Amino acid sequence: MCSPAHALSKQVHEHYLPKLLSHDPADHAESTTEAEITVRNRLFNVDGFGMAWYSETLSTFSPSSSSSMPKPSLHPALYKTIQPPLHDSNFRSICSNTASKVVLAHIRAATATAITPTNNHPFTFGILTIMHNGYISSFPQIKRKMCEAMSQEAYEHIGGGTDTEHLAALLMTFLCPSKPTQQANPYSTEEGESSFPAAWESYHSVSEMQAALQKTINTIISIQVETLGKSAEPNDLNVALTDGRSLVACRFRNHRTEQPPSLYYSTSAGVTLNRQFPDHPDGAEGPNGPCPDGHGKDNVEGHNPRASKEAEDHGKHVIVSSEPTTYKDEEWSLIEKNRVVLVEGGGGVAIENLRYPGMD
């Protein structure tokens, strides 16, 4: 998140956004113009940074006290700041000294809510972590009705004023619906644990997470139509959620031709990004120059003299990112508009369609 030229903390300016098309590629074969890329990506997000990484620390030092409700092995740790991340020594220290196989990170451009760490993504609900790139149109006008659709537990968990945190609370309402005999989280009294329903400590299948995300999107659009009628405007809803085991992420805009912000996924870029392996995310332009053996046996252009592992040693993985973070175009696939990526715990990837009210 720090070193690559295309790192999250540095953001995209005018470099490439491969495979990004202006319209449905089935109908429009033209590539996105440089002007369109510049308009969409010229402004930096400067209003806050947040990241969540999953760790075994909580379950290791506070093991399950309930045999009927074992504690998940991984829980999210959070760091949020309103400083520019590259100038935040705490952020740099965490990145240098922390390893995790599940990380969500987000850099914010505020819309109409306060610039404060409370409003920074991602947001956690038990073991669930949720973040969003985009906006809910006319959010102030529909906020009250969105809250009315939430469970009491999800509503009470909201700490800030962003459209994203309200979207997350609505999603949790559908993923973990309230029950008449709702059980409390048995770990609520432990240090570092806030009070929330026991269901928020439960794993869900990717199909359940997908269904909750789909219902959340449909509910928001239905509320907008009910409240605003024909003046309701489209939304940009690039949403990612994980429970530390599975991941669901979508690229969505409810408009016939307009595109949402870019979103890519990769099942190979981890080898290029990981400091234990021979390549460098900036390739031959990296700090150590080009690979001294040409492209080497693993077809690498960059050079990492401190590499301790070979590419074949890297396990299965999936990275989802608003923009590519390595120099290799072939490592990244653009998620098409109104698609959802489903990542199983074992690393399997599926892509399915998202539908919405009024789509046809």
C-alpha positions in Angstrom: 0.0 0.0 0.0 3.0 2.3 0.2 5.9 1.3 -2.2 4.4 0.7 -5.7 4.0 3.7 -8.0 0.3 2.6 -8.3 -0.2 2.1 -4.6 -3.5 2.9 -2.9 -1.8 5.7 -0.9 -0.5 7.3 -4.1 -3.6 6.7 -6.2 -4.1 6.9 -9.9 -3.5 10.1 -11.7 -2.9 9.8 -15.5 -1.4 6.3 -15.8 -3.2 3.4 -17.6 -6.5 1.9 -16.7 -6.4 -1.2 -18.9 -9.5 -2.7 -20.4 -11.8 0.1 -19.2 -14.5 0.5 -21.8 -16.9 3.4 -22.1 -20.0 1.2 -22.7 -21.1 -2.4 -22.9 -18.3 -4.1 -24.8 -20.8 -6.3 -26.6 -22.3 -3.1 -28.2 -19.4 -0.7 -28.3 -15.9 -1.9 -29.2 -14.1 1.5 -28.7 -11.7 1.9 -25.9 -12.0 4.6 -23.2 -10.4 7.8 -24.3 -7.5 9.4 -22.5 -9.8 12.4 -21.8 -12.4 10.2 -20.1 -9.7 8.5 -17.9 -8.4 11.9 -16.9 -11.8 13.2 -16.0 -12.6 10.2 -13.9 -9.3 9.9 -12.1 -7.5 13.2 -12.0 -8.7 14.3 -8.6 -7.1 12.6 -5.6 -9.0 11.4 -2.6 -7.6 13.4 0.3 -10.2 13.2 3.0 -9.2 10.2 5.0 -7.8 6.7 5.0 -8.8 3.5 6.7 -7.8 -0.2 6.6 -8.9 -3.4 8.3 -6.7 -6.4 8.5 -7.7 -9.8 9.9 -5.7 -11.3 12.7 -5.8 -14.3 15.0 -4.7 -12.2 18.0 -8.2 -11.8 19.6 -9.1 -15.5 19.4 -5.6 -16.5 20.5 -5.5 -14.4 23.7 -9.3 -14.5 24.4 -10.3 -18.0 23.4 -13.9 -19.1 23.2 -15.8 -19.2 26.4 -18.8 -20.8 24.9 -18.6 -24.4 23.5 -22.0 -23.9 21.7 -20.7 -20.7 20.0 -17.0 -20.9 19.2 -15.3 -17.7 18.4 -14.1 -17.2 14.7 -10.4 -17.5 14.4 -10.0 -14.2 12.5 -11.2 -10.7 13.6 -10.7 -7.4 11.9 -8.3 -4.8 13.4 -8.9 -1.2 12.3 -6.7 1.8 11.6 -8.2 5.1 10.5 -6.7 8.6 10.0 -7.5 11.9 8.2 -3.8 12.5 7.5 -2.4 11.8 4.1 -1.3 8.2 4.5 2.1 8.7 2.9 2.9 11.3 5.6 1.5 9.2 8.5 4.3 7.4 10.3 1.8 5.2 12.1 0.4 3.9 8.8 3.9 3.3 7.4 4.9 1.4 10.6 1.9 -0.8 10.5 2.5 -1.6 6.8 6.1 -2.5 7.4 5.5 -4.7 10.5 2.1 -6.3 9.9 1.3 -9.4 7.8 -2.2 -10.5 7.1 -3.8 -12.6 4.4 -7.0 -10.5 4.4 -6.8 -6.8 4.1 -9.4 -4.1 3.1 -8.1 -0.5 2.6 -9.9 2.6 1.4 -8.9 6.2 0.7 -11.8 8.7 1.0 -13.2 11.6 -1.0 -15.8 13.2 1.3 -19.2 14.1 -0.2 -21.3 16.0 2.4 -20.3 14.5 5.7 -17.6 15.5 8.2 -13.9 14.8 7.6 -13.3 12.7 10.7 -11.9 9.2 11.3 -15.3 8.0 12.3 -16.5 8.5 8.8 -13.6 6.7 7.2 -14.1 3.3 5.6 -14.0 0.4 6.1 -16.8 -0.3 8.7 -16.9 -3.4 10.8 -19.9 -5.3 12.1 -18.6 -8.2 14.2 -16.4 -10.2 11.8 -17.9 -8.5 8.8 -16.0 -5.6 7.1 -17.6 -3.4 4.5 -16.4 -0.5 2.3 -17.7 1.4 -0.7 -16.5 3.5 -3.6 -19.1 5.8 -5.1 -22.2 7.4 -3.7 -25.9 7.0 -2.9 -27.6 9.7 -4.8 -29.9 12.0 -2.8 -28.8 10.4 0.4 -30.1 13.1 2.7 -33.6 12.8 1.3 -33.7 9.0 1.7 -31.6 8.5 4.8 -34.6 8.4 7.2 -36.4 5.7 5.2 -33.1 3.7 4.9 -32.9 3.8 8.7 -36.5 2.6 9.0 -35.6 -0.5 7.0 -32.7 -1.4 9.4 -32.7 -3.7 12.3 -32.4 -1.9 15.7 -29.0 -3.6 16.3 -27.6 -2.4 12.9 -29.0 1.1 13.4 -27.5 1.5 16.9 -24.1 0.4 15.5 -23.8 3.4 13.2 -21.3 5.8 14.5 -20.9 8.4 11.7 -23.0 10.1 9.0 -21.8 8.6 5.7 -24.0 7.0 3.1 -21.6 4.0 3.1 -22.0 3.2 6.8 -25.8 3.4 6.4 -25.6 1.0 3.4 -23.4 -1.3 5.5 -26.0 -1.3 8.3 -28.8 -2.1 5.9 -26.7 -4.9 4.4 -26.2 -6.3 7.9 -29.9 -6.2 8.5 -30.5 -8.5 5.5 -27.5 -10.7 6.2 -28.2 -11.2 9.9 -31.9 -10.5 10.4 -33.2 -9.9 13.9 -34.8 -12.7 15.8 -37.3 -12.7 18.7 -34.8 -14.6 20.7 -31.7 -12.7 19.6 -28.6 -13.9 21.4 -26.0 -11.4 22.6 -22.4 -11.7 21.6 -20.9 -13.8 24.4 -17.6 -12.0 24.1 -19.0 -8.5 24.6 -17.4 -8.0 27.9 -13.9 -8.8 26.7 -11.4 -6.1 26.1 -11.6 -4.7 22.6 -15.0 -6.3 21.9 -18.0 -4.0 21.4 -21.5 -5.2 22.1 -23.3 -6.7 19.1 -25.5 -9.6 18.2 -24.0 -13.1 18.2 -25.0 -13.5 14.6 -22.4 -10.9 13.6 -19.8 -13.5 14.7 -21.1 -16.1 12.3 -19.7 -17.0 8.9 -22.0 -16.9 5.8 -21.7 -18.4 2.4 -20.8 -16.2 -0.6 -24.4 -16.8 -1.9 -25.8 -15.5 1.3 -23.5 -12.5 1.2 -24.4 -11.9 -2.4 -28.1 -12.1 -1.7 -27.8 -9.5 1.1 -25.9 -7.2 -1.1 -28.4 -7.5 -3.9 -31.3 -6.9 -1.5 -29.5 -3.8 -0.2 -29.1 -2.3 -3.6 -32.7 -3.1 -4.6 -34.0 -1.6 -1.4 -32.0 1.7 -1.8 -33.2 2.1 -5.4 -36.8 1.3 -4.4 -36.7 3.9 -1.6 -35.3 6.5 -4.0 -38.1 5.8 -6.5 -40.7 5.8 -3.8 -39.4 9.1 -2.3 -38.3 11.0 -5.4 -40.2 9.5 -8.2 -38.8 10.3 -11.7 -36.3 12.7 -10.2 -34.4 9.8 -8.7 -30.8 9.7 -10.0 -28.4 6.7 -10.5 -26.0 5.5 -7.9 -22.4 4.4 -8.0 -22.1 1.3 -5.7 -18.8 -0.4 -5.9 -19.1 -2.4 -2.6 -16.8 -4.9 -1.0 -17.5 -7.1 2.0 -15.6 -9.9 3.7 -15.8 -12.0 6.9 -12.2 -12.8 6.8 -12.9 -16.1 5.0 -14.9 -15.1 1.9 -15.2 -12.0 -0.2 -18.0 -10.4 -2.3 -17.4 -7.3 -4.4 -19.4 -5.5 -7.0 -19.1 -2.8 -9.6 -22.5 -1.2 -10.1 -24.4 1.8 -11.5 -28.1 1.7 -12.3 -27.9 3.6 -15.6 -28.3 2.1 -19.1 -25.0 3.5 -20.5 -23.0 5.4 -17.9 -20.2 3.5 -16.2 -19.4 3.2 -12.5 -15.9 3.8 -11.2 -13.3 1.2 -12.3 -12.8 -2.0 -10.4 -10.4 -4.9 -11.2 -9.5 -8.2 -9.8 -6.4 -10.4 -10.1 -5.5 -14.0 -9.1 -1.8 -13.5 -9.9 -0.6 -10.0 -8.9 0.2 -11.1 -5.4 3.4 -12.7 -6.7 4.5 -9.3 -8.1 3.4 -7.3 -5.1 4.8 -9.6 -2.3 8.3 -8.5 -1.1 9.3 -12.1 -0.7 9.3 -12.8 -4.4 11.7 -11.9 -7.3 9.6 -9.2 -9.2 8.7 -5.7 -8.2 5.3 -4.0 -8.8 6.9 -1.2 -10.8 8.8 -3.6 -13.0 12.0 -2.4 -14.6 11.2 1.1 -13.4 11.5 -0.1 -9.8 14.2 1.1 -7.4 16.4 -2.0 -8.2 16.1 -1.6 -11.9 15.4 -4.4 -14.4 15.7 -8.1 -13.8 19.5 -8.9 -14.4 18.6 -12.2 -16.2 16.4 -10.6 -18.8 12.9 -11.7 -17.9 14.1 -14.5 -15.7 12.5 -17.9 -15.6 9.2 -16.4 -14.2 8.9 -13.7 -16.9 9.6 -10.9 -14.6 10.8 -7.4 -15.6 11.6 -6.0 -12.1 14.3 -7.0 -9.7 14.1 -7.8 -6.0 17.5 -8.7 -4.7 16.1 -9.7 -1.3 13.6 -12.2 -2.6 13.6 -15.5 -0.7 10.9 -17.4 -2.5 10.1 -18.5 -6.1 6.9 -17.6 -7.8 5.6 -21.2 -7.7 5.7 -21.0 -3.9 2.9 -18.5 -3.8 -0.6 -19.8 -2.9 -4.0 -19.1 -4.4 -5.2 -15.5 -3.8 -7.5 -12.8 -5.1 -6.9 -9.1 -5.1 -9.8 -6.6 -5.9 -8.7 -3.0 -6.5 -10.1 0.2 -8.0 -7.0 0.4 -10.1 -4.2 -2.0 -11.0 -1.3 -1.9 -8.6 1.3 -3.6 -10.7 3.0 -2.9 -14.1 1.5 -6.0 -15.7 -1.7 -5.4 -17.6 -2.2 -9.2 -18.0 -2.4 -9.7 -14.3 -5.7 -7.7 -14.1 -9.2 -8.2 -15.3 -11.8 -5.5 -15.4 -15.0 -6.3 -13.6 -17.7 -5.4 -16.0 -20.5 -3.0 -15.0 -23.2 -4.5 -12.8 -21.3 -7.6 -12.0 -20.4 -9.2 -8.6 -17.2 -11.1 -7.8 -17.6 -14.0 -5.4 -14.5 -15.4 -3.7 -14.8 -18.6 -1.7 -12.6 -19.4 1.3 -10.5 -21.7 -0.8 -9.8 -19.0 -3.4 -12.3 -20.0 -6.1 -13.7 -17.1 -8.1 -17.0 -16.7 -9.8 -18.6 -13.6 -11.4 -22.3 -13.1 -11.6 -24.8 -10.5 -12.8 -26.5 -7.9 -10.6 -30.0 -6.8 -11.4 -32.0 -3.9 -10.1 -35.5 -2.5 -10.1 -36.4 -0.9 -13.5 -33.5 -2.6 -15.2 -35.7 -4.0 -18.0 
